[in-house]
Amino acid sequence: MPAPLSRFQVRTSPASSIAGAVLLAGTAVAAMAVLLSGRSLLRSRQPTLTPDSPARVLQVTQRRHPDPERRREAALLLEGSSGSAAERWSLMQGQGWGRSALAAVALKRQAEAARALGRNGSAGSLWRELDRRFPQAPARADALYWLSRNQPLKWETLLASFPAHPAALAAAVEMASEPRLRLQGATHLARWGAIWPGAAEVIDEACRESEPPPRPSQRRLLAAGLSEAGRHEGALACLDGTAADAALQLSLARRLLWGSAEEERRGEAALLRLARQEPAHPAAMEAVRLLAAVPDTGDLLRQLPPSLEDSAPVAAHRALAADGEGGSEVLARWPADPAGWEMAWRLARRGALQGEWSDTERWLLELNALPLPAPQRSRARFWLGLSLWNQARRGEARQTWRELLERDRWGYYAWRASERLGLAGLPSPRDREAELPEVAWTPLNSGDGLIDALWRLNQPLEAWETWRLRRPTVPEAGALGPLEAGQLAAHRTEGRLRLGVGDSWGGLAQLDRARLRWRDAGCSDQAQLEISAHPVLFGPEFTAAAAEAAVSPRLLLAVARQESRFSPAVVSVAGAVGLLQLMPATAAEVNGGPLSRGQLEEPGLNARLGGRYLDRLLLLWQERSIPVVASYNAGPGAVSGWISPELEEEPEVWVERIPYRETRLYVKTVLGNLWSYGQLGGAPLCP
């Protein structure tokens, strides 16, 4: 007889058990769907967390928000701005859950905090977890680097899987300390990171001391790395008679053009040889552009192969030599080629300096009909207005300048158009109380979701390391030819990322390249590009120096942007040092005694000395910005010999008469920087 049921038991049939299980499962799935949809709805109604989010909001979100993904985002944002290893450790605890790439970043950041706190056991455990769980994540490269201390084979995995990652480059430098691994480390650095700190020394040593000696293919690779690092003589010595490939020939010849007159002639001959020997190689056309940019190379250009002779750079060079004959055909045939733009500008400038304003107008009208990048567009538009003004067509001139300002708010020519219209002038160089602009955070818009997320979460180093592994090929910043919009967008992205990790020298070079070549950038893209290209760095140092010297901190910012791209340790070929590129003799005079190179590289001291020197120049030139800036570059003695009534009557023409091309460009760039810094934080940048 069956046992009686208790009052808590219900007898069920097999069929009803199955139905109940199905019902229970369905209920669970429905509950999960509701939960997920609720989380999605919750996230959609929350403001996006960014580096501009208030710290209190981030703290509350990190501790109390019901969505764990949002808690992790807040924790990463707080960690990115924390200067305390203990706080970073605490923030990252428990954030390595799930399969998201952000989990890998959280594990890495926590391991680094543990190492900084001396908790090596915890760091090792976290590195091993990262290595095991995230084999494809860029953060794993750091795990492999640290784990290789006890597991040397991890080095091989690191170099093979993440070759361009900073951890791999650091490992390659360390490998070179062992003679048997020196050549392997050096070739890796030459291919993936020739400008990495210490890389050039490793590559040079491998060229000279490796046993057995490098093979020809290795010599070419090592020489290319040395050339990229700016070690021209070392690159030639490394080749040791080995024939260079086309790309290396171009690199070596380009650097010869920057040297003495004899080196320049050797560079021109090398460029011609490259173009004749390998006319189908992309490096050959860049060689032609370099040759055509030099005024007196007509005889060399006539020796080019027909396929290269029939090109925009050669045709533009010949039109310039023929006082413009054939110039219109160049613009019509190659409207998107920078060689044609430069030809038309030089012809227009030539007419302006000779007072032949109708000729100037003709070339500028042709230029203004082309889809130019913003800097060239504003230059052409301004000078078109000035040519009209000097032909007594004042109304047309004013309308032309108004159109310029409606489209282009940035740079030297926007300032000059504003002055000509009687609108805003240049910020006073004596306004020591001027506040440096505060620029809001903006999205990266790289096109890569992970990189954009890391940028948004105040993890620029992680974003940069990921970009290094995934990035498209970015042409050299000094290349002269036209670029596609995608390549220019890559320049912009890489420039911002480099700035984000402290490489202002390389970052601003990339951004300047994009500014000078981006023809179809819309207003928002152009505004973002200009904002990125005018960062406010070393603000406290410049503010303090400005207060001491009674000069505007924006003037110091504008000069430093051009002189050093905010790189405190940079030294020019002439020997100028630091943020404001002070010559040691000038610095000693201003300081009242000699200073070491190390002292001049200190940002605060360099800014103060540069401020004092600018104060002297402002007193000398009665606070006239143009001769002050020209004197900073060429010296007050040289500028004194250029002064004429034209400086007051037609300052734009006076600047174009400066006999030193470098100083002409310097004056326009620095004063354009000063104007552009004044635009930051002002009226809306786009209608």
Helices and strands as residue ranges (DSSP letters): H 14-44, H 55-64, H 68-80, H 85-92, H 101-116, H 120-133, H 140-147, H 153-161, H 166-175, G 179-181, H 182-192, H 199-209, H 216-228, H 232-239, H 246-256, H 261-277, H 282-292, H 298-301, H 306-309, H 312-321, H 327-333, H 338-353, H 357-368, H 374-389, H 394-407, H 412-420, H 449-456, H 460-470, H 485-500, H 504-517, H 523-533, H 539-549, H 553-563, H 584-591, H 597-600, H 603-620, H 625-634, H 636-640, H 646-649, H 651-656, H 661-679
